[in-house]
Amino acid sequence: MHQSILFALLMTLVSVFPLPVQAERIGSVDTKFKWLGPDDKIVVEAFEDPVVSGVACYLSRAKTGGFKGAIGVAEDKSNASIACRQIGPIHLPEGVASGDEDGERVFRKRTSLLFKTLQVVRFYDRKRKVLVYLTYSDRVIEGSPKNSISVVPVRPWR
């Protein structure tokens, strides 16, 4: 009895506070040699939309190396790019289909020790029937206007 109550409580918490999406590292290339610690890199990662099934996004982003990068205190540059694709049947939950113009954050990754994050926000354009994914970097005090978008048409899967 206690296990079923605990399980129900856990499922309720997961639905209210979804687990963060983890990106899968696909690969990287070095961009700048560092004498101490890892080189600066461009990292390519992939994640699937946690709410809209059938969509995967690929991010490329700058990763600062060196001694600070090795111990996790370096601040990564705000340069990032995104490409999202349909990888299966797309199911739009009612909340997404309503097309909230503020969008919904579907991915977040810390890019400095405390204050900077790389984010991906999803919008739905009802008129054109497409999902729009925007990636940008923000900081507690001042964000960056550098951004990238990718558009996925909502079509039947073959």
C-alpha positions as CSV (number, residue, x, y, z in Angstrom):
1,M,0.0,0.0,0.0
2,H,2.7,2.5,1.0
3,Q,4.7,1.7,-2.2
4,S,1.7,2.5,-4.4
5,I,1.1,5.8,-2.6
6,L,4.8,6.7,-2.9
7,F,4.8,5.8,-6.6
8,A,1.7,7.9,-7.2
9,L,3.3,10.8,-5.4
10,L,6.5,10.4,-7.5
11,M,4.5,10.4,-10.7
12,T,2.7,13.5,-9.7
13,L,6.0,15.3,-8.9
14,V,7.5,14.3,-12.2
15,S,4.5,15.6,-14.2
16,V,4.5,18.9,-12.3
17,F,8.3,19.3,-12.2
18,P,9.6,17.5,-15.4
19,L,13.1,16.1,-15.3
20,P,15.7,18.2,-17.2
21,V,16.5,17.0,-20.7
22,Q,20.0,15.7,-21.0
23,A,21.8,16.2,-24.3
24,E,23.7,13.3,-25.8
25,R,27.2,14.2,-27.0
26,I,27.6,13.4,-30.7
27,G,31.2,14.7,-31.2
28,S,33.5,17.7,-31.1
29,V,36.3,19.5,-32.9
30,D,39.2,21.5,-31.5
31,T,39.3,25.2,-32.4
32,K,42.1,26.5,-30.3
33,F,45.1,24.8,-28.8
34,K,45.7,25.2,-25.0
35,W,49.0,24.5,-23.3
36,L,47.2,23.6,-20.0
37,G,44.0,21.7,-19.9
38,P,41.7,20.8,-22.8
39,D,41.6,22.7,-26.1
40,D,38.7,25.1,-26.9
41,K,36.1,23.1,-28.9
42,I,32.9,23.2,-30.8
43,V,30.7,20.5,-29.3
44,V,27.7,18.8,-31.1
45,E,24.9,17.5,-28.9
46,A,21.5,16.0,-29.6
47,F,18.3,15.9,-27.5
48,E,14.7,15.0,-28.1
49,D,11.8,17.3,-27.4
50,P,10.6,16.2,-24.0
51,V,6.9,17.1,-24.8
52,V,6.5,16.8,-28.6
53,S,7.4,13.2,-29.6
54,G,9.0,12.7,-33.0
55,V,11.4,15.7,-32.9
56,A,15.1,15.8,-32.2
57,C,17.4,18.8,-32.1
58,Y,21.1,19.1,-32.7
59,L,23.0,21.9,-31.0
60,S,26.6,23.0,-31.9
61,R,28.1,25.3,-29.2
62,A,31.4,26.7,-28.1
63,K,33.1,25.0,-25.2
64,T,36.0,26.9,-23.5
65,G,39.0,24.8,-22.6
66,G,42.2,25.6,-20.7
67,F,42.7,25.3,-17.0
68,K,39.5,27.1,-16.2
69,G,37.5,24.9,-18.6
70,A,39.1,21.7,-17.0
71,I,37.9,22.6,-13.5
72,G,34.5,23.9,-14.7
73,V,34.8,27.6,-14.0
74,A,35.3,28.9,-17.6
75,E,32.5,30.9,-19.2
76,D,31.6,29.5,-22.7
77,K,31.0,31.9,-25.6
78,S,27.4,32.6,-26.6
79,N,27.9,31.1,-30.1
80,A,25.5,28.3,-30.8
81,S,23.5,26.8,-33.7
82,I,20.5,24.5,-33.8
83,A,19.0,22.1,-36.4
84,C,15.8,20.2,-35.5
85,R,14.2,17.4,-37.5
86,Q,11.2,15.1,-37.5
87,I,12.4,11.6,-36.5
88,G,9.0,9.9,-36.1
89,P,5.3,10.7,-35.9
90,I,4.8,14.1,-34.3
91,H,2.1,14.3,-31.5
92,L,1.2,17.9,-30.5
93,P,-0.2,18.0,-26.9
94,E,-3.1,20.5,-26.5
95,G,-0.8,22.9,-24.6
96,V,1.6,23.1,-27.5
97,A,-1.1,23.3,-30.2
98,S,-2.5,26.4,-28.5
99,G,0.6,28.3,-29.7
100,D,1.7,30.2,-26.6
101,E,3.6,33.2,-28.0
102,D,6.1,33.1,-25.0
103,G,7.1,29.6,-26.0
104,E,8.2,26.8,-23.8
105,R,11.7,26.1,-22.7
106,V,12.6,22.5,-23.8
107,F,16.4,22.5,-23.0
108,R,18.8,24.3,-20.7
109,K,22.5,23.9,-20.2
110,R,24.7,25.9,-17.8
111,T,27.6,27.5,-19.7
112,S,29.4,29.2,-16.8
113,L,29.9,28.4,-13.2
114,L,26.9,30.4,-12.0
115,F,25.2,33.0,-14.2
116,K,25.1,32.0,-17.9
117,T,22.9,29.4,-19.6
118,L,22.2,28.2,-23.2
119,Q,18.5,27.6,-23.7
120,V,16.2,26.2,-26.4
121,V,12.6,27.5,-26.5
122,R,9.9,25.9,-28.6
123,F,7.1,27.9,-30.3
124,Y,4.2,26.6,-32.4
125,D,3.1,28.7,-35.4
126,R,-0.5,27.5,-35.9
127,K,-1.0,29.4,-39.1
128,R,1.9,27.7,-40.9
129,K,1.7,24.4,-38.8
130,V,5.4,24.4,-37.9
131,L,7.4,24.1,-34.7
132,V,10.0,26.8,-34.2
133,Y,13.0,26.1,-32.0
134,L,15.1,29.1,-30.8
135,T,18.5,28.8,-29.1
136,Y,20.1,31.7,-27.3
137,S,22.3,32.4,-24.4
138,D,21.3,34.4,-21.3
139,R,23.1,35.8,-18.3
140,V,21.6,37.0,-15.0
141,I,22.5,40.6,-15.8
142,E,22.9,40.7,-19.6
143,G,22.2,38.2,-22.2
144,S,23.5,37.9,-25.8
145,P,21.6,38.7,-29.0
146,K,23.3,35.8,-30.7
147,N,20.7,33.2,-31.6
148,S,19.7,30.5,-34.0
149,I,16.4,29.0,-35.1
150,S,15.2,25.8,-36.7
151,V,11.7,25.0,-38.1
152,V,10.1,21.6,-38.2
153,P,6.9,21.2,-40.3
154,V,4.2,19.2,-38.6
155,R,3.4,16.5,-41.2
156,P,2.3,12.9,-41.2
157,W,5.2,10.4,-40.7
158,R,5.7,8.1,-43.6
